[in-house]
Amino acid sequence: MNGNRAAIRYAKATLDYAVEKKAAEAVENDMRSIADTLSGNKELQGLLESPVIKAELKKNVLLEVFKGCDEITKGLVQTLLDNKRIAMLQEVAYKYIIQYEKMKGEEVAYVTTAVPLTPELEKKLLDQVTKATGKKVTLENKIDESILGGFVLRVGDTQYDASIANKLNGLKREFTNSL
């Protein structure tokens, strides 16, 4: 939980500075790029989390991967490196996007499924999330075959995991605890 609160603080500070410099949308695009790249690249995540790899190498890799990012984004990366918190870059990116959407009065619902959503199912899900939040919501569908089936829905800081993989893990824990 400490890391989560820290990620929120970094995201809010970055958003405040970006708004002040009139670069909030450019930084949001950077954060979306960072979040998408890190979520799809286990090697890059491993590099950021490794205590053995030097901060300078991490910085060089990140600046190369995210060339063309706004100076504010580069400053955030440097701050996280200086504070030895670069491993939370993806979480900070998610929190920034959430804060930016709230500032605009919108919510983004991230739904992860094993297969792409059909347009009808996407509309039903969007209607339900809009009804539940009472806000304008946009839906982003991510594909992750490892969840096997079902879905994982994330709106703001709330996550609902109705995936088959989660249910199987729950059963595994029950069997392990009952032995």
C-alpha positions as CSV (number, residue, x, y, z in Angstrom):
1,M,0.0,0.0,0.0
2,N,2.9,2.4,0.7
3,G,4.0,2.1,-3.0
4,N,0.5,2.8,-4.1
5,R,0.3,6.0,-2.1
6,A,3.7,7.1,-3.3
7,A,2.7,6.5,-6.9
8,I,-0.4,8.7,-6.4
9,R,1.8,11.5,-4.9
10,Y,4.3,11.3,-7.8
11,A,1.4,11.3,-10.3
12,K,-0.4,14.3,-8.6
13,A,2.9,16.3,-8.4
14,T,3.6,15.6,-12.1
15,L,0.1,16.5,-13.1
16,D,0.2,19.7,-11.2
17,Y,3.5,20.7,-12.8
18,A,2.3,19.7,-16.2
19,V,-0.9,21.7,-15.9
20,E,1.2,24.7,-14.7
21,K,3.4,24.3,-17.8
22,K,0.4,23.7,-20.1
23,A,1.7,20.2,-21.0
24,A,-0.7,17.9,-19.2
25,E,-2.1,16.3,-22.4
26,A,1.4,15.7,-23.8
27,V,2.5,14.1,-20.6
28,E,-0.7,12.0,-20.5
29,N,0.2,10.7,-24.0
30,D,3.7,9.8,-22.6
31,M,2.1,8.1,-19.6
32,R,-0.2,6.0,-21.8
33,S,2.9,5.0,-23.9
34,I,4.8,4.1,-20.8
35,A,1.9,2.1,-19.3
36,D,1.3,0.2,-22.5
37,T,5.0,-0.5,-23.2
38,L,5.7,-1.7,-19.6
39,S,2.6,-3.9,-19.4
40,G,3.6,-5.7,-22.6
41,N,7.3,-6.1,-21.9
42,K,8.4,-8.3,-19.0
43,E,12.1,-7.8,-19.8
44,L,11.8,-4.0,-19.4
45,Q,9.8,-4.5,-16.1
46,G,12.6,-6.8,-14.9
47,L,15.2,-4.3,-15.8
48,L,13.5,-1.6,-13.8
49,E,12.9,-3.8,-10.8
50,S,16.5,-5.3,-10.7
51,P,18.5,-3.9,-7.8
52,V,21.7,-5.1,-9.6
53,I,21.4,-2.9,-12.7
54,K,22.8,0.6,-12.2
55,A,20.4,3.6,-12.3
56,E,22.4,5.2,-15.1
57,L,21.8,2.1,-17.4
58,K,18.1,2.1,-16.5
59,K,17.9,5.8,-17.4
60,N,19.6,5.3,-20.7
61,V,17.4,2.4,-21.6
62,L,14.2,4.4,-20.7
63,L,15.3,7.5,-22.6
64,E,16.0,5.4,-25.6
65,V,12.7,3.4,-25.4
66,F,10.7,6.6,-24.8
67,K,12.5,9.0,-27.2
68,G,10.5,12.1,-27.9
69,C,8.9,12.3,-24.5
70,D,8.1,15.6,-22.9
71,E,10.7,17.1,-20.6
72,I,8.3,16.8,-17.7
73,T,8.1,13.0,-18.3
74,K,11.9,12.8,-18.5
75,G,12.1,14.8,-15.2
76,L,9.7,12.3,-13.6
77,V,11.9,9.4,-14.7
78,Q,15.0,11.1,-13.3
79,T,13.2,11.8,-10.0
80,L,12.1,8.2,-9.7
81,L,15.7,7.1,-10.4
82,D,17.1,9.5,-7.9
83,N,14.7,8.3,-5.2
84,K,15.3,4.6,-6.1
85,R,11.6,4.2,-7.0
86,I,11.9,3.6,-10.8
87,A,10.3,0.2,-10.4
88,M,7.0,2.0,-9.7
89,L,7.1,3.9,-13.1
90,Q,4.2,1.9,-14.5
91,E,2.0,2.5,-11.5
92,V,2.8,6.2,-11.5
93,A,1.8,6.3,-15.2
94,Y,-1.5,4.6,-14.4
95,K,-2.2,7.0,-11.5
96,Y,-1.3,10.0,-13.7
97,I,-3.8,8.9,-16.3
98,I,-6.5,8.4,-13.7
99,Q,-5.8,11.8,-12.1
100,Y,-5.8,13.5,-15.6
101,E,-9.1,11.9,-16.5
102,K,-10.7,12.9,-13.2
103,M,-9.5,16.5,-13.8
104,K,-11.3,16.4,-17.1
105,G,-14.4,14.9,-15.5
106,E,-14.0,11.6,-17.3
107,E,-13.2,8.0,-16.2
108,V,-11.3,5.4,-18.1
109,A,-12.3,1.8,-17.6
110,Y,-9.7,-0.8,-18.5
111,V,-11.1,-4.2,-19.2
112,T,-8.6,-7.1,-19.8
113,T,-10.0,-10.1,-21.6
114,A,-8.5,-13.2,-23.1
115,V,-10.1,-12.4,-26.5
116,P,-11.2,-9.1,-28.0
117,L,-14.7,-7.8,-26.9
118,T,-17.5,-7.9,-29.4
119,P,-19.0,-4.5,-30.1
120,E,-22.3,-5.5,-28.4
121,L,-20.5,-6.7,-25.3
122,E,-18.3,-3.6,-25.2
123,K,-21.5,-1.4,-25.3
124,K,-23.2,-3.4,-22.5
125,L,-20.1,-3.2,-20.3
126,L,-19.7,0.5,-21.0
127,D,-23.3,1.1,-20.1
128,Q,-22.9,-0.8,-16.8
129,V,-19.7,1.1,-15.9
130,T,-21.3,4.4,-16.8
131,K,-24.3,3.6,-14.6
132,A,-22.1,2.5,-11.7
133,T,-19.8,5.5,-11.7
134,G,-22.3,8.2,-12.8
135,K,-19.6,9.7,-15.0
136,K,-18.6,9.8,-18.7
137,V,-16.6,6.7,-19.2
138,T,-14.4,5.5,-22.0
139,L,-13.4,1.8,-22.3
140,E,-10.0,0.4,-23.2
141,N,-9.8,-3.3,-24.0
142,K,-6.5,-5.0,-23.4
143,I,-5.9,-8.6,-24.4
144,D,-4.1,-11.0,-22.0
145,E,-4.5,-14.7,-22.8
146,S,-3.1,-15.6,-19.4
147,I,-6.4,-14.8,-17.7
148,L,-7.9,-17.8,-19.6
149,G,-11.4,-16.4,-19.7
150,G,-13.7,-13.9,-18.0
151,F,-12.4,-10.4,-17.5
152,V,-10.6,-8.0,-15.2
153,L,-12.2,-4.5,-14.9
154,R,-10.3,-1.5,-13.5
155,V,-12.0,1.8,-13.1
156,G,-9.9,4.4,-11.2
157,D,-8.5,2.7,-8.1
158,T,-11.1,-0.1,-8.1
159,Q,-10.5,-3.4,-9.7
160,Y,-12.9,-6.3,-10.2
161,D,-11.3,-9.6,-11.1
162,A,-13.8,-12.0,-12.7
163,S,-11.1,-14.0,-14.6
164,I,-10.9,-17.7,-14.7
165,A,-7.2,-17.6,-13.7
166,N,-8.2,-15.7,-10.5
167,K,-10.8,-18.3,-9.7
168,L,-8.4,-21.1,-10.3
169,N,-5.9,-19.5,-8.0
170,G,-8.6,-19.1,-5.4
171,L,-9.4,-22.8,-5.6
172,K,-5.7,-23.7,-5.4
173,R,-5.4,-21.6,-2.2
174,E,-8.4,-23.3,-0.7
175,F,-7.1,-26.7,-1.4
176,T,-3.6,-25.8,-0.1
177,N,-5.1,-24.3,3.1
178,S,-7.4,-27.3,3.8
179,L,-4.6,-29.9,3.7
